Amino acid sequence: MRRALITGADGFVGQWLAKTLVAQGWRVTGTAWRGIPAVGTLTAKEQAQVTWEVGDLTAARDLGPMRALLRRATPDAIFHLAGMSYVPTVGDDPVTALETNVGVGIRLLEAMRAERVASGLDPTILVVGSAEQYGRHAASSMPLPETTPCAPRSFYGATKQAQEEFALAAARAHGLRIIATRSFNHCGPGHAPIFLLPALVQRVREARRTGATTLPIGNTETVRDYLHVRDVVEAYLALVERGQVGEAYNVCRGTGVTVGEVAALVIVRAHATVQFVQDPTLLRPADVPVLVGQNTKLCTHTGWTPTRTLTDIIDDHLHAAS
């Protein structure tokens, strides 16, 4: 039986990854910051099949606890998802974000290096980053390949870029079997409504319930590249199994959609009569107005391809909320 360690298994993607690994027969150890997540994405049976390690990975300043975790899990694959993921929160507290998004990863890799020397443990390590690492590029440059220079414009993107730099340096210097991702926008059931697409779904459903005919909206021209969370999880598994060590991969669909187009599709799929009306007070200049990735490298190296559409994402949100 293959063994996996997921850091941040209590998070949105972490739960979907745990669900998929359990279904495929992996023995899963998952770290959780505040406690075992409520039944939802994971059924009670699936939760019971995960060995939960509850605690704050930023708390320990030495490698002992992390090395002990690795010895208990003895993973064939590590999926490092733990971190702060909401861009504004990172901007509000960059010092904590640096410790969480970079410091934890460095300790994990250092602990892994020590354990490999001590016991021969040598898993494939997937370090999950973000498209925010790219920063701002001209619309004519889209879709962005992995050779595009990374110049993050947010503290969040900067922490993810630093994490990747440390991880790939560890691969080069110490031979750790590390693969990095630059993951573009992804969504699906269980995604918190602080993020755009689930927030739009929630607001349209509420308007349908209350009879509201209009809803305010901000910038409708921002363009993003959306994947269903199930496609993202399948990409992560494909990379662990067939990706090239020491490389960074875009995880994306490869096509962009505006916020306005997303909002219009939510209305259609919800069978609502509400209209979004642009509110000038909500308009904010976007640091990155267009962000679309190229997935050729991922598809070529692993055989992965996305199978779910933006409509599937919205429908799954609506069905989960009904």
C-alpha positions as CSV (number, residue, x, y, z in Angstrom):
1,M,0.0,0.0,0.0
2,R,1.4,3.4,-1.0
3,R,1.7,6.0,1.8
4,A,1.1,9.7,1.5
5,L,1.6,12.6,3.8
6,I,-0.5,15.7,3.1
7,T,0.4,18.9,4.9
8,G,-2.7,21.1,5.2
9,A,-5.1,18.1,4.7
10,D,-7.8,20.1,6.5
11,G,-7.8,22.7,3.8
12,F,-10.0,23.0,0.7
13,V,-7.7,21.1,-1.7
14,G,-6.2,19.0,1.0
15,Q,-9.5,17.4,1.8
16,W,-10.2,16.7,-1.9
17,L,-6.7,15.2,-2.2
18,A,-7.2,13.0,0.8
19,K,-10.6,11.9,-0.5
20,T,-9.0,10.8,-3.8
21,L,-6.0,9.1,-2.3
22,V,-8.2,7.1,0.1
23,A,-10.4,6.0,-2.8
24,Q,-7.3,4.8,-4.6
25,G,-6.1,2.7,-1.7
26,W,-3.3,5.0,-0.3
27,R,-2.6,5.1,3.4
28,V,-2.9,8.8,4.2
29,T,-1.5,10.9,7.0
30,G,-2.8,14.4,7.0
31,T,-1.8,17.4,9.1
32,A,-4.5,19.7,10.4
33,W,-4.0,23.1,12.0
34,R,-7.1,23.6,14.1
35,G,-8.5,20.1,14.2
36,I,-10.1,17.4,12.1
37,P,-12.4,19.1,9.6
38,A,-16.1,18.7,9.8
39,V,-17.8,16.1,7.7
40,G,-18.5,17.6,4.3
41,T,-16.0,17.1,1.5
42,L,-14.8,14.0,3.4
43,T,-17.4,11.6,4.7
44,A,-17.2,10.2,8.2
45,K,-15.8,7.0,6.8
46,E,-13.2,8.7,4.7
47,Q,-12.2,10.8,7.7
48,A,-11.6,7.7,9.7
49,Q,-9.3,6.3,7.0
50,V,-7.0,9.3,7.4
51,T,-4.4,9.4,10.2
52,W,-4.7,12.9,11.5
53,E,-1.8,14.8,13.0
54,V,-3.3,17.9,14.6
55,G,-1.1,20.8,15.4
56,D,0.6,24.1,14.3
57,L,3.5,23.3,12.0
58,T,4.9,26.8,12.6
59,A,5.2,26.2,16.4
60,A,8.4,24.1,16.5
61,R,11.7,25.9,15.7
62,D,13.8,22.7,15.6
63,L,13.5,19.7,13.2
64,G,12.6,17.2,15.9
65,P,8.8,17.3,15.5
66,M,8.9,17.4,11.7
67,R,11.3,14.4,11.6
68,A,9.1,12.5,14.0
69,L,6.1,13.2,11.8
70,L,8.0,11.8,8.8
71,R,9.0,8.7,10.7
72,R,5.4,8.1,11.7
73,A,4.1,8.6,8.1
74,T,6.9,7.0,6.2
75,P,5.5,8.5,3.0
76,D,6.2,7.4,-0.6
77,A,4.8,10.9,-1.5
78,I,4.5,14.2,0.3
79,F,2.0,16.8,-0.9
80,H,3.0,20.1,0.8
81,L,-0.2,22.2,0.7
82,A,-0.1,23.8,4.2
83,G,0.0,27.6,4.1
84,M,-1.9,30.9,4.1
85,S,-3.9,31.0,0.8
86,Y,-6.0,34.2,0.9
87,V,-4.0,37.0,-0.7
88,P,-5.4,39.9,1.4
89,T,-4.8,38.1,4.6
90,V,-1.1,37.5,3.6
91,G,-0.9,41.2,2.8
92,D,-2.2,42.2,6.2
93,D,0.3,40.0,8.0
94,P,3.4,39.3,5.8
95,V,5.6,38.3,8.7
96,T,3.3,35.5,9.8
97,A,2.8,34.6,6.1
98,L,6.6,34.3,5.6
99,E,6.9,31.9,8.5
100,T,3.9,29.9,7.4
101,N,4.4,29.8,3.6
102,V,8.2,29.6,3.6
103,G,9.5,28.6,7.0
104,V,7.3,25.5,7.3
105,G,8.4,24.3,3.9
106,I,12.1,24.8,4.6
107,R,11.8,22.8,7.9
108,L,10.0,20.1,6.1
109,L,12.7,19.8,3.4
110,E,15.5,20.0,6.0
111,A,13.8,17.3,8.1
112,M,13.4,15.2,5.0
113,R,17.1,15.6,4.2
114,A,18.0,14.4,7.7
115,E,15.6,11.4,7.5
116,R,16.9,10.3,4.1
117,V,20.4,10.1,5.6
118,A,19.2,8.4,8.7
119,S,16.8,5.9,7.3
120,G,16.9,6.0,3.5
121,L,13.4,7.6,3.3
122,D,13.1,9.2,-0.1
123,P,9.6,10.2,-1.2
124,T,8.6,12.4,-4.1
125,I,7.7,15.8,-2.7
126,L,5.2,18.0,-4.4
127,V,5.5,21.7,-3.3
128,V,2.4,23.6,-4.3
129,G,2.8,27.2,-5.4
130,S,0.7,29.8,-7.1
131,A,0.2,31.6,-10.4
132,E,0.5,34.7,-8.3
133,Q,4.3,34.1,-8.6
134,Y,4.2,35.4,-12.2
135,G,3.0,38.9,-11.4
136,R,1.8,41.1,-14.2
137,H,2.4,40.4,-17.8
138,A,0.9,41.8,-21.0
139,A,-2.3,40.2,-22.2
140,S,-0.5,39.4,-25.5
141,S,1.8,37.1,-23.5
142,M,-1.0,34.8,-22.5
143,P,-1.0,31.9,-21.9
144,L,2.1,32.0,-19.8
145,P,4.6,29.1,-20.1
146,E,6.8,28.1,-17.1
147,T,9.7,30.0,-18.8
148,T,8.0,33.3,-18.1
149,P,9.9,35.4,-15.5
150,C,8.3,35.4,-12.1
151,A,7.9,38.9,-10.7
152,P,5.2,38.7,-8.0
153,R,3.2,41.8,-7.1
154,S,1.7,40.6,-3.9
155,F,3.3,39.4,-0.6
156,Y,1.4,36.1,-1.2
157,G,3.0,35.6,-4.6
158,A,6.4,36.5,-3.1
159,T,6.1,33.9,-0.3
160,K,5.2,31.2,-2.8
161,Q,8.1,32.2,-5.1
162,A,10.5,32.0,-2.1
163,Q,9.1,28.6,-1.2
164,E,9.7,27.4,-4.8
165,E,13.2,28.8,-4.9
166,F,14.2,27.0,-1.6
167,A,12.5,23.8,-2.7
168,L,14.2,23.6,-6.1
169,A,17.5,24.6,-4.6
170,A,17.1,21.6,-2.2
171,A,16.5,19.4,-5.2
172,R,19.6,20.6,-6.9
173,A,21.9,20.7,-3.9
174,H,20.8,17.6,-2.0
175,G,19.1,15.4,-4.5
176,L,15.7,15.6,-2.9
177,R,13.0,14.4,-5.3
178,I,11.0,17.7,-5.4
179,I,8.5,18.9,-8.0
180,A,6.9,22.4,-7.8
181,T,3.6,23.6,-9.0
182,R,2.4,27.1,-10.0
183,S,-1.3,26.5,-9.5
184,F,-3.8,28.8,-11.2
185,N,-7.3,29.5,-9.9
186,H,-9.3,26.5,-8.9
187,C,-12.6,26.0,-7.3
188,G,-15.3,23.4,-6.4
189,P,-17.6,22.4,-3.5
190,G,-16.2,23.3,-0.1
191,H,-14.4,26.4,-1.4
192,A,-14.9,29.3,1.0
193,P,-17.1,32.2,-0.2
194,I,-14.3,34.7,0.6
195,F,-13.1,33.7,-2.9
196,L,-14.7,35.1,-6.0
197,L,-16.5,32.2,-7.7
198,P,-18.1,30.7,-4.6
199,A,-19.0,34.2,-3.4
200,L,-20.9,34.9,-6.7
201,V,-22.8,31.6,-6.4
202,Q,-23.7,32.4,-2.8
203,R,-24.9,35.9,-3.6
204,V,-27.0,34.7,-6.6
205,R,-28.6,32.0,-4.5
206,E,-29.4,34.5,-1.8
207,A,-30.9,37.0,-4.3
208,R,-33.1,34.2,-5.7
209,R,-34.3,33.5,-2.2
210,T,-35.0,37.1,-1.3
211,G,-36.3,38.2,-4.7
212,A,-33.6,40.8,-5.3
213,T,-33.3,41.8,-8.9
214,T,-29.8,43.4,-8.9
215,L,-26.5,42.8,-7.2
216,P,-23.5,45.1,-7.1
217,I,-20.2,43.9,-8.6
218,G,-16.8,45.4,-9.0
219,N,-14.3,45.0,-11.8
220,T,-15.8,42.6,-14.4
221,E,-12.8,42.7,-16.8
222,T,-10.2,40.8,-14.7
223,V,-9.3,37.6,-16.5
224,R,-8.5,34.3,-14.7
225,D,-7.9,30.7,-15.6
226,Y,-10.2,28.3,-13.7
227,L,-9.8,24.6,-13.0
228,H,-12.2,22.3,-11.1
229,V,-10.6,21.1,-7.8
230,R,-10.9,17.5,-8.9
231,D,-8.8,18.2,-12.0
232,V,-6.2,19.9,-9.8
233,V,-6.0,16.9,-7.5
234,E,-5.6,14.6,-10.5
235,A,-2.8,16.8,-11.8
236,Y,-1.0,16.6,-8.4
237,L,-1.2,12.8,-8.5
238,A,0.0,12.7,-12.1
239,L,3.0,14.9,-11.2
240,V,4.0,12.8,-8.2
241,E,3.8,9.7,-10.4
242,R,5.2,11.0,-13.7
243,G,6.5,14.5,-13.3
244,Q,10.1,15.4,-13.7
245,V,12.0,16.1,-10.5
246,G,13.5,19.5,-10.1
247,E,10.9,21.1,-12.4
248,A,8.1,23.6,-11.9
249,Y,4.7,23.0,-13.6
250,N,1.7,25.2,-14.3
251,V,-1.5,23.6,-13.2
252,C,-4.2,25.3,-15.2
253,R,-6.7,24.9,-18.0
254,G,-5.0,27.2,-20.4
255,T,-8.0,29.5,-21.2
256,G,-9.1,32.7,-19.5
257,V,-12.5,34.0,-18.5
258,T,-13.5,37.4,-17.3
259,V,-15.3,38.0,-14.0
260,G,-18.2,39.3,-15.9
261,E,-18.5,36.1,-17.9
262,V,-18.3,34.0,-14.7
263,A,-21.0,36.1,-13.1
264,A,-23.3,35.8,-16.2
265,L,-22.8,32.0,-16.2
266,V,-23.6,31.7,-12.5
267,I,-26.9,33.5,-13.2
268,V,-27.8,31.2,-16.1
269,R,-26.9,28.0,-14.2
270,A,-28.8,29.1,-11.1
271,H,-31.9,29.9,-13.2
272,A,-32.0,33.3,-11.6
273,T,-33.4,36.6,-13.0
274,V,-31.0,38.8,-11.0
275,Q,-28.5,41.1,-12.8
276,F,-25.1,42.2,-11.7
277,V,-24.7,45.9,-11.9
278,Q,-21.3,47.5,-11.7
279,D,-20.8,49.7,-8.6
280,P,-18.1,52.3,-9.0
281,T,-17.4,52.2,-5.3
282,L,-16.4,48.6,-5.7
283,L,-13.9,49.1,-8.5
284,R,-10.3,48.5,-7.6
285,P,-7.3,48.6,-9.9
286,A,-6.2,45.0,-10.4
287,D,-2.5,44.4,-9.9
288,V,-2.7,41.5,-12.3
289,P,-5.6,42.1,-14.7
290,V,-5.0,39.0,-16.8
291,L,-3.5,35.7,-15.6
292,V,-3.8,32.7,-17.9
293,G,-1.4,29.7,-17.9
294,Q,-0.1,27.3,-20.5
295,N,-0.4,23.6,-19.5
296,T,1.6,22.0,-22.3
297,K,4.5,20.9,-20.1
298,L,2.2,19.3,-17.6
299,C,0.1,17.5,-20.2
300,T,3.2,16.3,-22.2
301,H,5.1,15.0,-19.2
302,T,2.3,13.3,-17.4
303,G,-0.6,12.7,-19.8
304,W,-2.9,14.7,-17.6
305,T,-5.7,16.7,-19.2
306,P,-8.5,18.7,-17.6
307,T,-11.9,17.1,-18.0
308,R,-14.3,19.4,-16.2
309,T,-15.5,22.8,-17.4
310,L,-16.4,26.1,-15.7
311,T,-20.0,25.1,-16.0
312,D,-19.2,21.9,-14.0
313,I,-17.6,24.0,-11.3
314,I,-20.6,26.3,-11.0
315,D,-23.1,23.4,-11.1
316,D,-21.2,21.5,-8.4
317,H,-21.3,24.6,-6.2
318,L,-25.0,25.0,-6.7
319,H,-25.8,21.3,-6.1
320,A,-23.6,21.3,-2.9
321,A,-25.4,24.3,-1.6
322,S,-28.9,23.1,-2.3
